[in-house]
Amino acid sequence: MIAALPAIAQGEIEQLSGSWMGSLDAGSTSLRLVFNLTVEEDGSISATMDSPDQGAKGVPMGEVLVTKDSLRIEAPMLQGYYVGRISSAEKILGEWHQVGRSFELHLEKLDGAFELKRPQEPRPPFPYKEEEVIFKQKTQGFTLSGTLTLPEGEGPFPSVLLITGSGSQNRDEEIFGHKPFKVLADHLTRKGIAVLRYDDRGVAASGGSASGANSADLALDARSALDFLLSRSEIDSSRTGIVGHSEGGMIAFMLASEHPDISFIVSLAGPGVDGKTILLEQSEYISRLSGISASIIEDNQIVMGEAYDLLISNETHQSWGEELIDFTSRYYSGKSDRQYSEEEIERGKDNLLNSIPESSYAWMRYFVSFDPAPLFQTILCPVLALNGAKDSQVLAEKNINAIKEGLQSSGNKEITAMILPGLNHLFQNCETGLPAEYGQIEETFDPTALELISGWILQLQ
């Protein structure tokens, strides 16, 4: 915090007080940032920042400097800063700078404090029991924490375990200000289905660490959670299954292929093909929807394909990085079109290396090489597989068909596979399906999809 410089009038300084919001476009993702400015009695300015789509609120900012028509807000905790030109009492035109990169970010003054609208988020009082629970991860001994919701009555109740998608997430699968698993658990429990959801290892109240863990390790966490659920007297063990979202769907298939006590599976945008194919098609589809040129997409597909192949062949992050840099240097130096500057190539190399940090290397290596096809041939329990037609992360048609055909090859006749029109990867009604929309959509989970899930579970015998 620093006193405003005398080059701007005190009345104009006071006009800066309030909340200013802009949208930062970072490729396929759009993030809203809100700067909350407070003009103190001595004329100095303090600031905090909210990133509502990331669930961050009140992040302390550093020095705020105002001179003439310029504003600069330091963000030392984020290794960044904002700089802009005050064009009117309601608008600031500027850029956000972070870790050597800059993004256009124009701010408009809000009438009041920013409020994230999430009308589906459940609010107490609830017509069911909600219990905070702790249980042990059986192979490594750390504790996992979660929430068990039980319908009214004595039971025993049909039940589900919810397993989150990729990345370290809390029990609500909180993302972009949404809490999909809280909405899903509330809906299912109101319908008479008990639900256990838990924080991933190393997140919120759960112990352990995600560093160095892969999907097989996370499957052991999920199995421990399922064992805890089945140990409860309120639970009908003959009607207990798994609802997994994205990678959680993959983990559900992994567990069901080994454990016959899993009564059913609901796969929500779960992968049906290998991880390399998932990621390459995701990248191509999102790039195309984002308006990136065909030549750049082609280059990215070649480079990323090699990056994933090198992941599989290199056990260590260091050796992978060395071989990747060698390949990209040779690839771009051999191109005759010269459409990339040296600066762009070097920045691209850095971004590629930073996209897979050492802490998540084991997870990515496992995911890229994992093919769920062999699992499908061993799964005989009922399966509901759903994808949104506008899912840009796990493309619907290829993955739904692979799941359906794989399960049918085992003789499983209890398969319901559907592509739901208009829905994205989070099962929101959307325009394009791009991740940039997730936080801007007020809906958390399509009500029709919720009814479909609960109705399918309840009709099982």
N, C-alpha and C positions, 0 to 999 in steps of 0.2 A: 504494500500500500504506500502511495506517495501523494503528497499534496499536488493538486492540479496546478499547472503552470499558468502564470498570469496572462498568457496570450489569448485565453478564451474567457469570456465574461462569466461571472458567477451564476447569472440566471441560466445561461446555456449549460453550465456544468450540472445544475440541478435537474435539467431536463433529461440527463442521462440516467438518473435514478429509475430503477425498474428492471423488468425482465425483457431481454432481447433474444429472439430466436431465429435461427437459420438452419438450412439443410445442407449437410456436407455430402457431396457426391463422391464416393470412393469406388468407382467402377460399378460392380453389381449391387453394392450396398449403399443405401442412403441413410445417414444418421442425422437426427435432429440434435442440435446443441443449443443450450439456453444459458446465456450469461446473465446472472443476477447482480446488478450494480447498485451499490448504496453510497450516496454522497453523505459524508459525515459532516458534523457541525463545523469543523475546521476547513472544509472544502476538499479534503482528501477523499479518495474513492476506494472502496473495498469491493471485492467480487468473489462470487462462487460460480461454479458451472454445473449444470445438469446435463446428463446424456440420457434422456428418458427411454430411448430405444435400447439402451444397454443396462437399464436399471440403476444408473448412477445418479446420485443427487447430492448437492451441496459440496462438490469437490472444491477445496480451497484454491484460489488463484493467488498469484504473487503480486508484483507491482502493477499498478494501473497508471499509465501516463497519458495525459491529454495535453496537446499543444495545438493551437490554432484549430484546424478541423480534423486532426488526426487522433486516433485512439490506439493504444497498445496495451494488451493484457498479457502478462507473463503467466505461464502455467508450468512451474518447475516440476511439480509432481508427475506431469505428463510428458516432460521433455519437449515442451512446445510453447507457442505463443500465438496470440491473435493480433493482427494489425488491420486497421480499417480507416476509411475516411467518412466522417460524419456528414452525410449529404443533406439531411433534414432532421427534424425533431423525431421522426419515426423510422429513419432508415440509416444504416451504416453499411457501406460497401467495402468488403475486405477479403482477407485470406487467413486461413488457419495453417500454421506451420508446425510440423511435428516430425522429429527424427529425420531431418534432412529433406522432407517432402512438403509440398504446399498444395492446398486445396482451396478453390474459390468458396467463400462463405459470406454471404450477404445477410445481415441481421435486420429484422423488423421488430419494433417495440410492441410488446403485448399489452393488452388492456389491464392485465393483472398477472399474478403468478401463474406459471404454466401448470396445467393439470392434465395428467395422462388419463384418457378416457378408456376404461376397460369395463364396459357395462356387464359382461358376463362373470366377472370375478365374484365368487361367492362371499357373502357377508354373513356373520352370525346374527341371530341365533340359528343353529342348524337343527333340522328334524332328525338327527342321528347322533351317535356317540363319536367323539373324536379323541383319540388317545395318542400321546407322544410315546414312542417305543424305541428301545435300544436293543440290539442283538449283535452277536459276534460273527465276524467273518471267519469261517471254520478252518480255513487252511493257513491263514496268516495271523489270526488272533486279534486284529484290531476291531473296533466297534463301528457299527453302522447305525445311523439314526434315521427315524422316519415317522410317518403318521399313519395310523390305522384308523379307518373310518368304518363303523359298524352300524347297520340299519337298526331301527327300533325293533324290539322284540327279543326273544331268546335265541333264535337260530335253531340249528346251524344254518349258516347262510352260504350261498354260492359266493365265490371270492375271486379276486384277480390281484396279481402283482404287476405293478407298472414299472417298465424299464425304459430309461431315457435314451435319447439319441446320442450321437457322437459329441465329444467334448465334455468337460467336467461340468455337471449341472446339479442344481439342488432338487429336492423332492418334488417341486412344482414344475420341473423342467422349464424354469424361468428363462425367457429369451425375449429380447426387444420389448420389455415391459409387459409381456404376456405370461400367464401361468397356465399353460395347457393342461398339465396333469392335475392341478387343483380344480379346474373346471370339469375335467373328465371324472375325477374321483367324486366330486359333489354330485354329478349327474347319476353315476352308477349307484352310489350309496342311496340316493333318494329312490332308486328303482328296486332296492332290496339286495344289492350286491356289495359285499364287504370289499374294501380296497386297501392295499398296503402300497405306499409310495415312500421312497427313501432317498436321502442325499447320497450322491456318488462318493466314492472314496476320496478323501482329502477336501471335500466341499462342506461348507456350513458346519453342521454338528457331527459329521462322520469323520472317523479317523482314517489312517492309512494315507497313501500318496498315489496320485495318478502317474507320477513320473516313472517312466520305464514300464508301465503296465500296458498290456494289449487286450484285445477283445476277449481272449480266453480267460485272462485274469478277471475281467469284469463279469464274465459268466459265472465265475466262482462266487463273486459277491452276490449276484442275483440268486444263485442256488441257496446261499445262506439265508437270504431274505425269504425265499420260498419255504425253506424248512421252518423258519420262524412262524410264518403265516399258517402253515399246516399244523403246527404244534398248538395252535389256539383252539380251545374247546368250542368257540362260537363258529368255527369254520367247517363247512361241509367239504371234506377232503376229496369226495368223489365228483365235486363240481368246482374245482379250483384250477385256474389257468393263468396265462400270462398275456398281458397286453404290452407290446413293445413298439416303440416309435423309432423309425429309421434304423440306426445300428441296434437299438433295442429289439427290433423285429428279428434281426440276424441272431442276436443272443438268444431270443426265444426259440428259434429253430435249433440252435446249438444244444440247448438244454433238453428240448423235447426229443431230440434224436437219441439221447442217452437215458432219459428218465421217464418211464411209463406212468409215473404218478401225476404227470401234467395232463389235465383233462382236456384242455383246448388252448388254442393260440389265436390271438388277434394281432395281425401284422399291420401296422399303420405306416405305410411308405417304407416297408422293409425291403432290403436288397434281395433280388432274385438271381443276380449275376455277380461275377467277381468284382472286387474293389477297384481294380485298374479300369475296367470298363465303366463302372459307375462314375468315377472321377473324371475320366476323359470326356464322356458324354455330357456330364454336368457342365464342365468347362466350355465345351463347344456350344451347348444350347444356351447357356447364360450369355456367352460372348455374342452370339448371333442376335439374341433378343436385345442386347445392349447396344447394338449398332456397330460393333467392331468389324473392321474390314475382313473380307475372306482371306486375304493373304496373311494378315497377322494371325488370324485364327489357325490357319494351316501351320504357320511357324510354331505357334504355341502348342498345338497338338503333337508335333514332332518332338519338341523339346520336353514337354511334360511326359510323353510316352517313354522317352529315354530316361527321364528322371525316375519314373516308377520302376522301370526295368533295373536301373542301378540300385534302387532301394532293395529289390529282391535279392540282388547278387552281392550286396555289401552289408556285412553285419554291423559295422560301426558308422556312426554319423560322420566322423572325420573322413574316412575313406570314401564314403558316398559323396561328400562335398567336393573332395579333390577331383574325383572322376567326373562329377557333374560340371564343374568349372572348366575342366579340360574339354569336355564335349561341347559345351555352349560356345567356348572360344573358337573351336574349330568350325562349328556349324555356322556361326554368324560371319566369321572371316571368309568363309567360302562362298557366301552369297554375293551375287553380282549386282543386285538391284540397289544396294546401298540405301535402303529406305529407313535404316536405323542409324542414329548418330552413336559415336563411341560412348557418350554419356548415357544414352538410353540403354545401350547394351550392358554397361556396367551396372546401372540401376536395376535392370532386369535380372542380372545374376544375383545381386544382393537380395532382391525380393524373393527369388526362387529359393535361395538358401534359408532365408528367414521364415519362409512359409512352412518349413518343417524343422522346428527347433529340436535340439538333442533330447529334451524332456519327453517329446511325443514321437520320437523316431521309431521306437519299438511298436507303438500302436499303429502308426502309419504303415510300417513295413508289413505287419501282420494283415492289416486291412486290405492293402493293395493286392496281396497274394492270395487272399482268402476267397474261395469259391463255394457258395452254399449248396451247389447242385447235389453233391453226394449226401447231404443231410436229408434232402427231400425224400429220398428213396427209403428212409427208415422211419418216417413220421406217419403215424396212423391215426392220431387224434384229430378231432374236427378243427378246421382252420378257416378263419375269416381273414382274407387279405384285401386291404383297401389301399388305393392310391388316388390322389387328386389328379385330375386330367391336366392341370396346369403346373404340376410339380416340376420344378426346374432342377432339383437336386437328385432325386431318384426317379428317373423318367418312367412314367406310368406303364405304357404298353409293354415295353420289353421286360420289365421286372415282374409285372403281374402275370404275364404269360409264362415266364420262366418258373415262377412259383407254382402256378396252376399245373403246368405240364409236368414239372418235377414231382409234385405230390401225387398226381394221377398215375405216374409210372410205378409208384409203390403199391398201387391198388387202393389208395385212399379215395373213398367216394364221398367223404364229408367235407367238401371244399366249397367255399363261397368266395369268389374273387370278383371284385368290382372296381371299376374306374369311375370316380365320382366327378361329374362335370363341374367346372368352374372353381375347383379347389386347388390350393397350393400345397407345398410340403408340410405346412402346419395345419392343414385342413381348414383354412380360412377361405371364404369367398373373396376372389381377387380379380384384378384386371389382367396382369401379365404373368404372375407367378414368380417374378424375380424376388430375391431376398430383400431388395431395397424396399419392397412394399410391406414387409412383415410388421414393422413397428408402426407404420402409418395407418394400418387397418385397425379399426376399433374392435371388431369381432375377434375373439380368441379361438373359437372352435365352432364349426358349422353345426347348428342344432339338429339338422337332419342326419348328419353323420353320427352325432351322439346317440340319437334314437336308434339308428341302425345297429350300432355296437351293442347297446344294452338289450335291444330286442333279440338280437342273434344269440347272446349269451343266455338269456332267460328261456329261450325255446329249447335249449339243449337238455336232454334227459340224462 
